[in-house]
Amino acid sequence: MATFVRNRVLNQLQWAPETDTYRSRRREVLCELDGLLIEIEEMNLRGQPLPPRVTAQLRRRGVAVSPEATSADLVEAIFAAQERFMRQPLGGLPSRDEMRLKGRLVS
């Protein structure tokens, strides 16, 4: 008895190559921002103000910190800063219509 397997690959994502130095630096910054994100969330849960060292680290990473910024504002600002260090696929991401079509073809 023969078994036939149909494989269909649509819109495979590809990324540009990067050097090991650039990759490790990019990941280091992302890890530092993740750590700051955790600290902000923990301080928010405890109802404590942010220590000055956290705001200094955020500014060092290019996150604008105003005195009246809430924890939610800082979390959103960190997400925006992390976006700068995330790799983007070559040719961009597929549109929603392309993703729906892929879902219909696979099922």
C-alpha positions as CSV (number, residue, x, y, z in Angstrom):
1,M,0.0,0.0,0.0
2,A,1.5,3.4,-1.0
3,T,1.2,6.4,1.1
4,F,1.2,9.8,-0.5
5,V,2.2,12.9,1.4
6,R,1.4,16.3,0.1
7,N,3.6,19.1,1.3
8,R,2.8,22.7,0.4
9,V,5.1,25.5,1.5
10,L,3.8,29.0,1.1
11,N,5.5,32.2,2.1
12,Q,8.5,30.8,4.0
13,L,10.1,33.6,5.9
14,Q,13.8,34.4,5.4
15,W,16.1,36.7,7.2
16,A,19.3,38.4,6.1
17,P,22.5,36.9,7.5
18,E,24.0,38.7,10.5
19,T,27.4,38.5,12.1
20,D,27.9,36.7,15.4
21,T,29.0,40.0,17.0
22,Y,25.9,41.9,15.9
23,R,23.7,39.0,16.9
24,S,25.1,38.7,20.4
25,R,24.9,42.5,20.9
26,R,21.3,42.6,19.7
27,R,20.4,39.7,22.0
28,E,22.2,41.3,24.9
29,V,20.2,44.5,24.5
30,L,16.9,42.5,24.2
31,C,17.7,40.6,27.3
32,E,18.5,43.8,29.2
33,L,15.2,45.3,28.1
34,D,13.4,42.1,29.2
35,G,15.0,42.4,32.6
36,L,13.9,46.1,32.9
37,L,10.4,45.1,31.8
38,I,10.2,42.5,34.6
39,E,11.5,45.0,37.2
40,I,8.9,47.5,36.1
41,E,6.1,44.9,36.3
42,E,7.2,43.8,39.8
43,M,7.4,47.4,41.1
44,N,4.0,48.1,39.7
45,L,2.5,45.0,41.4
46,R,4.0,46.1,44.7
47,G,2.9,49.7,44.2
48,Q,6.4,51.0,44.6
49,P,8.0,53.8,42.5
50,L,10.7,53.0,40.0
51,P,14.2,53.3,41.4
52,P,16.4,56.0,39.6
53,R,18.7,53.3,38.3
54,V,15.9,51.7,36.3
55,T,15.0,55.0,34.7
56,A,18.7,55.7,33.9
57,Q,19.0,52.3,32.2
58,L,15.9,52.9,30.2
59,R,17.2,56.3,29.0
60,R,20.6,54.6,28.2
61,R,18.6,52.3,25.9
62,G,16.8,55.1,24.2
63,V,13.5,54.8,26.0
64,A,12.0,58.3,26.7
65,V,11.1,58.4,30.4
66,S,9.0,61.4,31.6
67,P,8.4,62.0,35.3
68,E,4.6,61.5,34.9
69,A,4.9,58.2,32.9
70,T,2.9,55.3,34.4
71,S,4.2,51.8,34.5
72,A,1.9,50.9,31.6
73,D,3.5,53.8,29.6
74,L,7.0,52.4,30.3
75,V,6.0,48.9,29.4
76,E,4.7,50.1,26.0
77,A,7.9,52.2,25.5
78,I,10.0,49.1,26.2
79,F,8.0,47.1,23.7
80,A,8.7,49.9,21.1
81,A,12.4,49.9,22.0
82,Q,12.5,46.1,21.6
83,E,11.0,46.3,18.1
84,R,14.1,48.2,16.9
85,F,16.2,45.2,17.8
86,M,13.9,42.5,16.4
87,R,14.9,41.1,13.1
88,Q,12.5,41.6,10.2
89,P,12.1,39.0,7.5
90,L,13.3,39.8,3.9
91,G,10.3,41.0,1.9
92,G,8.2,41.8,4.9
93,L,5.6,39.8,6.6
94,P,2.7,38.2,4.7
95,S,-0.6,40.1,4.7
96,R,-3.7,38.8,6.6
97,D,-5.3,37.8,3.3
98,E,-2.2,35.7,2.4
99,M,-2.3,34.1,5.9
100,R,-6.0,33.3,5.5
101,L,-5.3,31.7,2.1
102,K,-2.5,29.7,3.5
103,G,-4.8,28.4,6.3
104,R,-7.4,27.4,3.7
105,L,-4.9,25.6,1.5
106,V,-3.4,23.7,4.4
107,S,-6.7,22.4,5.8
